[in-house]
Amino acid sequence: MNSSASAQALIELTGLPASAMPVVHNGIDASVFTQLDAGDLPALRRRLGLPETAWLAGLFGRLAPWKGQHIAIDALPELPYVHLVLVGGALFGEDAYEAQLREQAQRLGVAKIQAAAEGGNVRFAERSKVDPLKLIKLIEGDKARYRLDGPYKLKFSWKLAAAEQRVQALEKLLGRLAPTEDAVAAA
């Protein structure tokens, strides 16, 4: 077994004693993770390209349908203040599932959002559901706040210190960019 939870589940399922289910944890040097102090975290997030203020949710391990990474991706539209990090890869011929996860994230139309107190950016997937006319109107309506940074990134500036204010502002921004039913039907 590679975890105490797996061992406990098998003990309950089989009725065998705990001594029959030895646990061998994955070998890592945990001291690497205890050397960081709170002062290092903003710099570390920047170095890794992670938003400095978002809640981070991480799933680490093998990418496999029975592990449910697709369920976590499906939940993201309901959790705009969460940044999901999937770390791992496919094993045993499950490469199609890894490709499916990438496609699923791209179908949402937003590849990445970063939002801090002073502003941030929205990076769109190559095939985004964003209505381009709405994007142009947004930028033209407030050039001091919004600008494109390349073909797939919208940069914005604001002064919002509270995380809840940023979440509400992002919800409003993404709502303003959502495609109309006519645009969806034409696609």
C-alpha positions in Angstrom: 0.0 0.0 0.0 1.2 3.5 -0.7 -1.1 5.3 1.9 -2.7 4.7 5.2 -6.1 5.3 3.7 -5.7 2.6 1.1 -4.5 0.2 3.8 -7.4 1.0 6.1 -9.9 0.5 3.2 -8.4 -2.9 2.4 -8.4 -3.9 6.0 -12.1 -3.1 6.3 -12.9 -4.8 3.0 -10.9 -8.0 3.6 -11.0 -8.3 7.4 -7.2 -9.0 7.4 -5.1 -7.6 10.2 -3.2 -4.3 9.8 0.1 -6.3 9.8 -1.0 -7.8 6.5 -1.1 -4.3 4.9 2.3 -2.6 5.2 2.3 1.0 4.1 5.3 2.1 2.0 5.0 5.9 1.4 6.5 7.5 -1.7 10.1 8.5 -1.0 10.6 12.2 -0.9 12.9 14.6 1.0 10.3 16.5 3.0 12.9 18.9 4.4 12.8 20.8 1.0 9.2 21.8 1.8 9.8 22.8 5.4 12.6 25.3 4.5 10.1 27.9 3.1 8.9 30.6 5.3 5.8 32.8 4.7 8.0 35.6 3.4 9.1 33.4 0.5 5.6 32.5 -0.7 4.8 35.5 -2.9 8.1 35.2 -4.7 7.7 31.5 -5.1 4.2 32.0 -6.6 5.6 34.5 -9.0 8.4 32.3 -10.0 6.0 29.4 -10.7 3.6 31.7 -12.6 0.8 31.2 -10.0 -1.5 34.0 -8.9 -0.3 35.6 -5.6 -3.7 35.9 -4.0 -5.9 33.1 -5.4 -6.7 30.0 -3.4 -4.6 27.1 -4.8 -6.1 23.7 -5.2 -3.6 21.0 -6.2 -4.1 17.4 -7.3 -0.8 15.5 -7.4 -0.3 12.1 -8.9 -1.2 9.9 -11.8 -3.7 11.3 -14.2 -6.4 8.7 -14.5 -10.2 8.8 -14.9 -10.9 7.0 -11.6 -8.9 9.7 -9.8 -11.5 12.3 -10.9 -9.3 15.2 -12.2 -12.0 15.9 -14.8 -14.5 16.6 -12.0 -12.2 19.2 -10.5 -11.9 20.9 -13.9 -15.7 20.9 -14.3 -16.1 22.6 -10.9 -13.8 25.6 -11.8 -16.5 27.8 -13.4 -18.3 27.7 -10.0 -15.1 28.6 -8.2 -13.6 31.7 -9.9 -11.3 32.5 -7.0 -9.6 29.1 -7.2 -6.5 28.3 -9.2 -6.3 24.5 -10.0 -2.9 23.0 -10.4 -2.7 19.4 -11.8 0.7 17.9 -11.3 1.4 14.5 -12.7 1.2 12.5 -15.8 -0.5 9.6 -17.5 0.8 6.0 -16.9 -0.2 2.6 -18.3 -1.5 3.9 -21.6 -3.8 6.6 -20.1 -2.4 9.3 -22.4 -5.8 9.8 -24.0 -7.2 10.9 -20.6 -4.4 13.4 -20.2 -5.3 14.9 -23.6 -9.0 14.9 -22.6 -8.2 16.9 -19.5 -6.3 19.5 -21.6 -9.2 19.7 -24.1 -11.7 20.0 -21.2 -9.9 23.0 -19.8 -9.6 24.7 -23.1 -13.3 24.3 -23.8 -14.0 26.5 -20.9 -12.4 29.3 -22.9 -10.1 30.6 -20.2 -6.6 29.1 -19.9 -5.5 31.1 -16.8 -6.6 34.0 -14.6 -4.3 36.1 -12.4 -5.8 38.8 -10.2 -4.0 40.8 -7.6 -4.9 44.0 -5.7 -3.5 46.2 -8.5 -4.9 44.2 -11.5 -4.0 41.1 -13.5 -4.8 39.3 -16.7 -7.1 36.8 -18.3 -5.3 34.4 -20.7 -7.8 32.9 -23.2 -7.5 29.5 -24.7 -6.8 29.5 -28.4 -10.5 28.6 -29.1 -12.2 30.8 -26.6 -15.9 31.2 -26.1 -15.4 35.0 -25.5 -17.4 37.2 -27.8 -14.8 39.2 -29.7 -17.2 42.2 -30.2 -17.8 42.4 -26.5 -14.0 42.3 -25.9 -13.5 45.2 -28.3 -16.3 47.2 -26.7 -14.8 46.5 -23.3 -11.3 47.8 -24.2 -12.6 50.8 -26.2 -14.9 51.7 -23.4 -12.1 51.9 -20.8 -8.7 52.0 -22.4 -7.1 53.1 -19.1 -8.2 49.9 -17.4 -8.1 47.2 -20.2 -5.7 46.4 -23.0 -4.7 43.3 -25.0 -1.3 41.9 -24.5 -0.9 39.6 -27.5 -3.7 37.7 -29.2 -4.8 35.7 -26.1 -4.3 37.9 -23.0 -6.4 40.7 -21.7 -4.7 42.8 -19.1 -6.6 44.9 -16.6 -5.8 47.3 -13.8 -7.8 48.0 -10.7 -7.4 49.0 -7.0 -9.1 46.2 -5.1 -7.4 45.1 -1.9 -10.1 42.6 -0.7 -10.1 39.2 -2.3 -14.0 39.1 -2.4 -14.0 42.4 -4.3 -11.6 40.9 -6.9 -13.8 37.8 -7.2 -16.9 39.9 -7.8 -15.0 42.1 -10.4 -13.8 39.0 -12.2 -17.3 37.5 -12.3 -18.6 40.7 -13.7 -15.7 40.9 -16.3 -16.2 37.3 -17.5 -20.0 37.8 -17.6 -19.4 40.9 -19.9 -17.3 38.7 -22.2 -19.6 35.7 -22.3 -20.9 34.9 -25.8 -24.5 35.7 -26.7 -26.8 32.9 -27.7 -26.7 34.2 -31.3 -22.9 34.0 -31.3 -23.0 30.4 -29.9 -25.5 29.3 -32.6 -23.4 30.8 -35.4 -20.2 29.0 -34.2 
